[in-house]
């Protein structure tokens, strides 16, 4: 590891792809021990040295409780600083963190714990009732560790370690060595929209290689605002990227629209990542004269919203974008090629140097530029992508067939190498012999001035294939008649793309971590009395017995 210097001062750290995140945190603790590394919005702050001391204390405490190399440890810690320290503490033991969505309970919670064959749980006290409710179903647990519980908790059929016992007499484990890029860091469970959730095995190399997509415009003077939960790759990657670039991070347990700008101004945050729902919620708030006067300079928006020019002008920021998923990190981005996205807002960017990409047909043959096909990826260095799905050799072999990881996403590429997301393979629609992208339908619907957000799904058709339904959230204060919306879309869409059905909804079901729309839930009840049928010119009849 080397440190670049400019003008005699400490500059941007220069790390290589062989330097893993735990080693980088340790290096920063040696070089700039007193510099603030992490803060949370409650006011807690840790210097580089203090955070590294916390990490190694976690490592020693967990080792004393029987955690060893290869142990799979389920973590449910809502405090983001504690969650990061526990994750990196496990890393120095070469144990595998399995962070679990904190909304899970009952059957879903028991499934993940058992599927992971976890030996230990590290949870906040508030999750003890959820664990107690499924305790009889859990198979492999040796101990439950509750760091914020000062005393022994209610009786459970497992050894329970409260915070006082966990850290009593523990000294930082300074003799340990950091993990290598081939060591497993994390097992994160996918959303499971097409079947049971699968545990994605993530090596430290994946985190290292994703840095080049987002971190190229972050430096030692930057303060990143990170409002994503640490059970999701987004929360972890924003912290990792910023720390690797020499900056510091402000953490919030979850995003809150009403707190966003106050947090940004109070802590001087210069960079943030956001998903479209977050951007739309910020735009929907009453404009303020000082909207563009704050410290925020750069936003990673994934993907970019239709009202991007309005967003940039109102808030005075530059915008970058990328594409990523749990299994791949972020192999596609705009930031390495342009400081600010302008004009070509539909593109996710280009493949970044650490990866290779192809667009292929169903038999893994390359398609021509401009033609849609599945995005497949591989990394240029070993261990830059996922190591498969835990306990699922067939799913791993299918995803990694012919030596490339198959993303399940339809893309197209232009002659300049720009890549465009078309749809998820499982969300792609086929209507009257034509392939239809739900993503493109939504983009055109969202361009209507009365529409805040939308989701397009396929619903059963009497002619086979799909009919298209859109679920729409109307902008506050706007009035939108379904028939008028469809008439407008008919002027902007090919006939085969115009939806047959419209339902105005108050909200769309979303995942907690990424705020992505859960279309599987929309498909569970495709028709109801609020569904407008364009063909019939009326709302559908209420279900029998309603």
Buried (B, 14 or more C-beta within 10 A) or exposed (E): BEBEEEEEEBBBBEBEBEBBBBBBBBBBBEBBBEBBBBBBBEEEBBBBBBBBBBBBBBBBBBBBBEBEEEBBBBBBBBBBBBBBBBBBBBBBBBBBBBBBBBEBBEEBBBBBBBBBBBBBBBBBBEBBEBBBEBBEEBEEBBBBBBBBBEEEBEEBEBEBBBBEBBBEEBEBBEEBEBBBBEBBBBBBBBBEBEEEBBBBBBBBBBBBBBBBBBBBBBBBEBBBBBBBBBBBBBBBBBBBBBBBBBBBBBBBBBBEEEEBBEBBBEBBBBBBBBBBBBBBBBBEEEEEEEBEEBBBBBBBBBBBBBBBEEBBEBBEBBBBBBBBBBBBBBBBBBBBBBEEBEEBBBBBBBBBEBBEBBBBEEEBEEBEEEEBBBBBBBBEBEBBBBBBBBEBEEBBEEBBEEEBBBBBBBBBBEEEEBBBBBBBBEBBBBBEEEEBBBBBBBBBBBEBEBBBBBBBBBBEBEEEBBBBBBBBBBBEEEEBEBEEBBEBBBEEBEEBBBBBBBBBBEEBBBBBBBBBBBBBEBBEEBBEEBBBBBEEEEBBEEEEEE
